[in-house]
């Protein structure tokens, strides 16, 4: 298998590629790890907005990956194709880039709010210790 064959239209746009693949185990591990990351992020004690957006993005990519693996195993046309796998990869790249851009903006906004809050809290009286 040469590089020119891999990027040929016949290879990429084959509607039902063979169901025998040596990458099943690695794909199962990859998409399983993405789903596990989604559930672990859901349990973390971080900001609610960040936690919600990250877990939804990981959950989407993981579920799409398992749909691909099931369709590939059953030799379903187009859902088990390499094009669908490329669309899953494109979905992941778009989700993660949008999350990164949004996260940077959100973090900058939160840090500015925290600075203003600390500036005003400096002049408030301290709470007395309760016995």
C-alpha positions in Angstrom: 0.0 0.0 0.0 1.6 3.2 -1.1 0.9 6.8 -0.1 -0.6 7.7 -3.5 -3.1 4.8 -3.1 -4.1 5.9 0.4 -5.0 9.4 -0.9 -6.7 8.1 -4.0 -10.5 8.6 -4.5 -11.1 4.9 -4.8 -9.6 4.3 -1.3 -11.0 7.3 0.5 -14.5 7.3 -0.9 -15.2 3.6 -0.9 -18.7 3.3 0.5 -18.2 -0.1 2.1 -14.6 -0.9 2.8 -13.7 -4.3 4.1 -14.8 -5.0 7.7 -11.5 -6.7 8.5 -9.2 -4.2 10.0 -6.2 -4.5 12.4 -7.1 -1.1 13.9 -10.3 -2.1 15.7 -8.6 -2.5 19.0 -6.8 0.8 18.8 -10.0 2.6 17.7 -11.9 1.0 20.6 -9.3 2.1 23.1 -9.1 5.6 21.6 -12.9 6.2 21.5 -13.3 4.5 24.9 -10.7 6.8 26.4 -12.5 9.8 24.9 -15.8 8.6 26.5 -14.1 8.0 29.8 -12.6 11.5 29.7 -16.1 12.9 29.1 -17.4 11.2 32.3 -14.3 12.1 34.3 -14.6 15.7 33.3 -18.2 15.6 34.4 -17.1 14.6 37.9 -14.4 17.2 38.3 -14.8 20.3 40.4 -14.2 23.0 37.9 -16.3 25.8 36.5 -19.7 24.7 35.4 -19.5 26.2 31.9 -16.1 24.7 31.2 -17.1 21.3 32.5 -20.3 21.2 30.5 -18.8 22.2 27.2 -15.8 19.9 27.4 -17.8 16.9 28.5 -20.3 17.4 25.7 -17.6 17.7 23.1 -15.8 14.5 24.2 -19.1 12.7 24.5 -20.0 13.6 20.9 -16.7 12.5 19.4 -16.8 9.2 21.5 -20.3 8.3 20.5 -19.7 9.1 16.8 -16.6 6.9 17.0 -18.5 3.9 18.3 -21.2 4.4 15.7 -18.4 4.3 13.1 -16.9 1.1 14.6 -20.3 -0.6 14.7 -21.1 0.4 11.2 -17.7 -0.7 10.0 -18.1 -4.1 11.7 -21.5 -4.6 10.1 -20.3 -3.3 6.7 -22.9 -0.6 6.5 -22.5 1.7 3.5 -21.1 5.2 4.1 -21.4 5.0 8.0 -18.5 2.5 8.0 -16.5 4.3 5.4 -13.2 6.1 5.8 -15.0 9.4 4.8 -17.1 9.1 8.0 -14.0 8.6 10.0 -12.6 11.7 8.4 -15.8 13.6 9.4 -15.4 12.4 13.0 -11.8 13.7 13.0 -13.1 17.0 11.5 -15.8 17.2 14.2 -13.2 16.7 16.9 -10.8 19.3 15.5 -13.7 21.9 15.2 -15.0 21.1 18.7 -11.5 21.3 20.3 -10.5 24.5 18.5 -13.8 26.2 19.4 -13.3 25.1 23.0 -9.8 26.5 23.0 -10.8 29.9 21.6 -13.8 30.1 23.9 -11.7 29.0 26.9 -9.1 31.6 26.4 -11.7 34.3 26.1 -13.7 33.0 29.1 -10.5 32.7 31.2 -9.5 36.3 30.4 -12.9 37.5 31.4 -13.0 35.6 34.6 -9.5 36.7 35.6 -10.5 40.4 35.0 -13.6 39.9 37.1 -11.5 38.3 39.9 -9.1 41.2 39.9 -11.9 43.7 40.2 -13.5 41.6 43.0 -10.2 41.4 44.9 -9.6 45.1 44.5 -13.0 45.9 46.1 -12.8 43.1 48.7 -9.5 44.6 50.0 -11.5 47.4 51.6 -14.2 45.3 53.2 -13.9 44.5 56.8 -12.7 41.0 57.7 -15.0 38.5 59.2 -14.5 37.7 62.9 -13.6 34.2 63.9 -16.4 32.2 65.4 -15.6 30.0 68.4 
